[in-house]
Structure formats: C-alpha cells, structure tokens
Amino acid sequence: MQETPGNLPIGLMTPIFNKSTPANLSFLICWGFGLLILSVTLLFWGYKESFIQIHSQRNLIFNLCMPWITFLGNGGVAGTIGWIFLRKKGNNTIITFVIILIVTGFAVQGLKRGPFLDWNRPPFELQDTIPIYTLPQKKLMRHSFPSGHATTAAAWAITLILLGKYRKRWVGIAIACVGLAIGYSRIYLGVHFPGDVLAGFIFGGGIAWVFIHFLHPKWERWFPKLNTSKILKWTFTILAMVSLAYELYQDYPTAY
C-alpha cells in the first residue's frame, strides 16, 4: 500500500464513502428514505399524534413478528449478529464494533436519565387518551427519549455496512430494512414515540460513523497484531454466545 509523507497508508486516510460499493449506495438510499418518511410523519402530525396514527394500525402478522424484530435491537443480540457477519474481517473490526455498541449504550442511557429524564413513554403519557397495546409481561421504565433500541439498531447497521464492505445491493437494502424495522417495532409495541426513534437513529448512526471514520483506521495501525490473535478471536466467540444466551433467558420475545 502506498505511503503518504506522514507514513499513514492512503487507504486509511480515504474518507469512508469516497469509494461507495453498490451495497453502500443501496443502504444509503433505503436508510435515507426511511428517515425521510419518519421526519415527514413527525412534521405533519407532531410528536404525540404521529404515534397515535402509527400505533393504531394493527394486524395479526405484525402482532406475531414485532416482538421478535424488537428483540434484534437488544444489545446482546445485536452484538452477536454483528459478530457473525464481521468475524472474518479481523479482530480489530470486532473491537471497533464492540466499542461502538458500548459507547452508544451508555450514552443513550445518560441522555434518558439526564436532560430528558421527564420525557415519558407513550403508556405513561397517553394512558387516558387512547388504548396502547404493549406486551403485558414487560416492565417498562418511564424514560423514553431517545429510543435505546433505535440507537443500537442504527449503530449496528452503520457499522455493518461500512466495515463489512459488502458489494451486493440486496445486502445493503436488507441491513437498512432490518435497522428501520427495529425502530418501527418500538412504535408498534407502544413503547416509544416516533420522535424517540428518529433521535435514536441519528444519535446511534452519528456515533458509529465518527468512531469508524476516526478510531478504526488508527486502531488498525496501532495494533496490527491483534487482528489475527486466535485467543482474542475465541474470546469474542465465547462472549457472543454468552450474550445471546443471556438475552434469550432474560427477554425471550413473546407475541400478544
């Protein structure tokens, strides 16, 4: 790889989207379209009314599917899925992915319990206005803004599409659709307003992009030997399996 005067490979200095693959472009179009629809919905109906309009559209298939889709946004599940798709990209890629999930998780909880402490979830805010359909066995915390699942979904999707370096268009579309579906499931299940989900998408995606753009290239340069460490690879494998088992034990998805 050609070296620059500062001894940093040109490939590491290149902005991530300079050489967009078909998968990257299809992801950006699909993801951007989803965020546009959500933004227009909020502008047209407002913070609370947009929730009422979306949440009131019910059907049996979604009743069965949405608990499973929202389950994909749990930190341990998202981490395991990310590990499955990124494990062949090297340990440094997995390290970056794990750091992004941990940082977004702590950051979103800090916002919920800090400046947005009084922003309540729909069941607490609209309980006397409309019937809200939530999973009866789930104990809800009051804090609503931003959505933790949407934040995780965005961080997961952005990391997967940028570090996975996929080329096929359908892969980019699939990753975007899964991430957007997780956000939609939070509204459908009655636990978040659309504004919470949109904020989570922007927040989680922004953190992921910053870490991938600035941290990941430096990480690969500083610790090249970690990339092929078998001990680290097996450690990640064990952690992924334990995380998934814990999530299934703690929060096994059930339908209405």
C-alpha positions as CSV (number, residue, x, y, z in Angstrom):
1,M,0.0,0.0,0.0
2,Q,1.3,3.4,-1.0
3,E,2.6,5.5,1.9
4,T,2.0,9.3,2.5
5,P,4.7,11.6,3.8
6,G,3.3,11.1,7.3
7,N,3.8,7.4,6.9
8,L,0.0,6.8,7.0
9,P,-1.3,4.5,4.2
10,I,-3.5,6.3,1.7
11,G,-6.2,3.7,2.2
12,L,-6.6,4.7,5.8
13,M,-6.8,8.4,5.0
14,T,-9.6,7.9,2.4
15,P,-13.0,9.0,3.6
16,I,-15.2,6.0,4.0
17,F,-17.8,7.0,1.4
18,N,-15.3,8.0,-1.3
19,K,-15.4,4.6,-2.9
20,S,-19.0,3.6,-2.2
21,T,-19.9,0.0,-3.1
22,P,-23.3,-0.9,-4.6
23,A,-24.3,-2.2,-1.1
24,N,-23.3,1.2,0.5
25,L,-25.3,3.2,-2.0
26,S,-28.4,1.0,-1.8
27,F,-28.2,1.2,2.0
28,L,-27.9,5.0,2.0
29,I,-31.0,5.3,-0.3
30,C,-33.1,2.9,1.7
31,W,-32.0,4.2,5.1
32,G,-32.4,7.8,4.0
33,F,-35.8,7.1,2.6
34,G,-36.9,5.6,5.9
35,L,-35.6,8.6,7.9
36,L,-37.3,10.9,5.5
37,I,-40.7,9.2,5.9
38,L,-40.3,9.3,9.7
39,S,-39.4,13.0,9.6
40,V,-42.3,13.9,7.4
41,T,-44.7,12.0,9.7
42,L,-43.4,14.0,12.6
43,L,-43.7,17.3,10.8
44,F,-47.2,16.6,9.6
45,W,-48.8,15.1,12.7
46,G,-46.5,16.2,15.5
47,Y,-44.8,14.3,18.4
48,K,-47.7,12.6,20.0
49,E,-50.3,12.5,17.2
50,S,-47.8,10.7,14.9
51,F,-47.5,8.0,17.5
52,I,-51.3,7.6,17.6
53,Q,-51.6,7.4,13.8
54,I,-48.8,4.7,13.5
55,H,-49.6,2.7,16.6
56,S,-53.3,2.4,15.8
57,Q,-52.6,0.4,12.6
58,R,-52.8,-3.1,14.0
59,N,-52.8,-6.6,12.3
60,L,-52.2,-10.2,13.4
61,I,-49.0,-10.7,11.4
62,F,-47.3,-7.7,13.0
63,N,-48.5,-8.8,16.4
64,L,-46.6,-12.0,15.9
65,C,-43.5,-10.5,14.2
66,M,-42.8,-7.3,16.0
67,P,-41.7,-8.8,19.4
68,W,-39.1,-10.8,17.5
69,I,-37.9,-7.8,15.4
70,T,-37.6,-5.6,18.5
71,F,-35.6,-8.4,20.2
72,L,-32.9,-7.9,17.5
73,G,-32.3,-4.4,18.9
74,N,-31.3,-5.7,22.3
75,G,-27.6,-5.0,22.8
76,G,-26.5,-8.7,23.3
77,V,-28.5,-9.9,20.3
78,A,-27.2,-7.0,18.0
79,G,-23.7,-7.7,19.2
80,T,-24.0,-11.4,18.4
81,I,-25.4,-10.8,14.9
82,G,-22.7,-8.2,14.2
83,W,-20.0,-10.7,15.3
84,I,-21.4,-13.4,12.9
85,F,-21.2,-11.0,9.9
86,L,-17.9,-9.3,10.9
87,R,-15.8,-12.1,12.4
88,K,-14.0,-12.7,9.1
89,K,-13.0,-9.1,8.8
90,G,-10.4,-9.4,11.7
91,N,-10.4,-8.8,15.4
92,N,-9.8,-5.0,15.1
93,T,-13.1,-4.7,13.3
94,I,-14.9,-6.6,16.0
95,I,-13.2,-4.4,18.7
96,T,-14.4,-1.3,16.9
97,F,-17.9,-2.7,16.7
98,V,-18.0,-3.7,20.4
99,I,-16.7,-0.2,21.4
100,I,-19.4,1.5,19.3
101,L,-22.2,-0.6,20.9
102,I,-20.9,0.0,24.5
103,V,-20.4,3.8,23.9
104,T,-23.9,4.2,22.3
105,G,-25.5,2.1,25.1
106,F,-24.0,4.2,27.9
107,A,-24.5,7.5,26.0
108,V,-28.2,6.9,25.4
109,Q,-28.9,5.9,29.0
110,G,-27.1,9.1,30.1
111,L,-29.5,11.1,27.9
112,K,-32.5,9.3,29.3
113,R,-31.5,9.8,32.9
114,G,-30.1,13.3,32.3
115,P,-31.5,16.1,30.2
116,F,-34.5,14.0,29.0
117,L,-35.5,12.4,32.3
118,D,-39.0,13.8,32.2
119,W,-39.8,12.6,28.7
120,N,-42.2,9.7,29.4
121,R,-43.1,6.7,27.3
122,P,-46.5,6.6,25.5
123,P,-48.2,4.3,28.1
124,F,-47.5,6.9,30.8
125,E,-48.0,10.0,28.6
126,L,-51.2,8.9,26.7
127,Q,-52.8,6.4,29.1
128,D,-56.0,8.5,29.4
129,T,-56.2,9.3,25.6
130,I,-56.1,6.1,23.6
131,P,-55.7,2.3,24.1
132,I,-52.0,1.5,23.9
133,Y,-51.0,-2.1,23.0
134,T,-47.9,-3.2,24.8
135,L,-46.5,-6.6,25.8
136,P,-48.2,-7.3,29.1
137,Q,-45.2,-9.2,30.6
138,K,-42.7,-6.4,30.0
139,K,-42.0,-4.0,32.9
140,L,-41.4,-0.5,31.3
141,M,-39.1,2.2,32.6
142,R,-40.6,5.7,32.2
143,H,-37.7,7.2,30.2
144,S,-38.5,7.5,26.5
145,F,-36.1,9.8,24.7
146,P,-34.2,8.7,22.7
147,S,-35.0,5.1,21.9
148,G,-32.2,2.8,23.0
149,H,-33.2,0.1,20.5
150,A,-33.2,2.6,17.7
151,T,-29.8,3.9,18.8
152,T,-28.4,0.3,18.8
153,A,-30.1,-0.5,15.5
154,A,-28.5,2.5,13.8
155,A,-25.1,1.9,15.3
156,W,-25.3,-1.8,14.3
157,A,-26.5,-1.0,10.7
158,I,-23.9,1.7,10.0
159,T,-21.1,-0.4,11.4
160,L,-22.1,-3.4,9.4
161,I,-22.4,-1.7,6.1
162,L,-19.2,0.4,6.5
163,L,-16.9,-2.2,8.0
164,G,-18.5,-5.3,6.2
165,K,-17.5,-3.9,2.8
166,Y,-20.3,-5.7,1.0
167,R,-20.8,-5.3,-2.7
168,K,-24.3,-6.8,-3.4
169,R,-27.1,-4.3,-3.4
170,W,-29.6,-6.6,-1.7
171,V,-27.2,-6.8,1.3
172,G,-27.3,-3.0,1.8
173,I,-31.1,-3.0,1.4
174,A,-31.5,-5.9,3.9
175,I,-29.3,-4.2,6.6
176,A,-31.2,-0.9,6.2
177,C,-34.6,-2.6,6.3
178,V,-33.8,-4.6,9.5
179,G,-32.5,-1.4,11.2
180,L,-35.6,0.5,10.2
181,A,-37.9,-2.3,11.2
182,I,-36.4,-2.4,14.7
183,G,-37.2,1.3,15.1
184,Y,-40.8,0.8,13.7
185,S,-41.3,-2.1,16.1
186,R,-40.8,0.2,19.1
187,I,-43.7,2.4,17.9
188,Y,-45.9,-0.6,17.1
189,L,-45.3,-2.1,20.5
190,G,-46.3,1.1,22.2
191,V,-43.0,1.9,24.0
192,H,-41.7,4.9,22.0
193,F,-42.8,7.9,20.1
194,P,-41.7,8.3,16.5
195,G,-39.5,11.3,17.7
196,D,-37.7,9.0,20.1
197,V,-36.9,6.6,17.3
198,L,-35.7,9.2,14.8
199,A,-33.5,10.7,17.5
200,G,-32.1,7.3,18.3
201,F,-31.4,6.6,14.6
202,I,-29.5,9.9,14.2
203,F,-27.6,9.6,17.5
204,G,-26.6,6.0,17.1
205,G,-25.7,6.4,13.4
206,G,-23.6,9.5,14.2
207,I,-21.6,7.9,16.9
208,A,-20.9,4.8,14.7
209,W,-19.8,7.0,11.8
210,V,-17.4,9.1,14.0
211,F,-15.8,6.0,15.5
212,I,-15.4,4.2,12.2
213,H,-14.1,7.3,10.5
214,F,-11.6,8.4,13.1
215,L,-10.9,5.5,15.5
216,H,-10.9,2.4,13.4
217,P,-8.1,3.4,11.0
218,K,-5.9,4.4,13.9
219,W,-6.8,1.2,15.8
220,E,-5.7,-0.9,12.8
221,R,-2.4,0.9,12.6
222,W,-1.6,0.9,16.3
223,F,-2.5,-2.7,17.0
224,P,-2.0,-4.8,13.8
225,K,-1.1,-8.0,15.7
226,L,-4.5,-8.0,17.5
227,N,-6.2,-8.5,14.1
228,T,-5.0,-12.2,13.9
229,S,-4.9,-13.2,17.5
230,K,-6.6,-16.6,17.9
231,I,-7.0,-16.1,21.7
232,L,-8.9,-12.8,21.0
233,K,-11.0,-14.5,18.3
234,W,-12.1,-17.3,20.6
235,T,-12.8,-14.7,23.4
236,F,-15.2,-12.9,21.1
237,T,-16.8,-16.2,20.1
238,I,-17.5,-17.1,23.7
239,L,-18.7,-13.6,24.6
240,A,-21.1,-13.6,21.6
241,M,-22.6,-17.0,22.6
242,V,-23.0,-16.0,26.3
243,S,-24.6,-12.7,25.3
244,L,-27.1,-14.4,23.1
245,A,-27.9,-17.0,25.8
246,Y,-28.4,-14.2,28.4
247,E,-30.7,-12.2,26.1
248,L,-32.8,-15.3,25.4
249,Y,-33.1,-16.1,29.1
250,Q,-33.8,-12.5,30.2
251,D,-36.0,-11.3,27.4
252,Y,-37.3,-14.1,25.2
253,P,-39.7,-12.5,22.8
254,T,-43.4,-13.4,23.0
255,A,-46.4,-12.3,21.0
256,Y,-49.6,-10.6,22.3
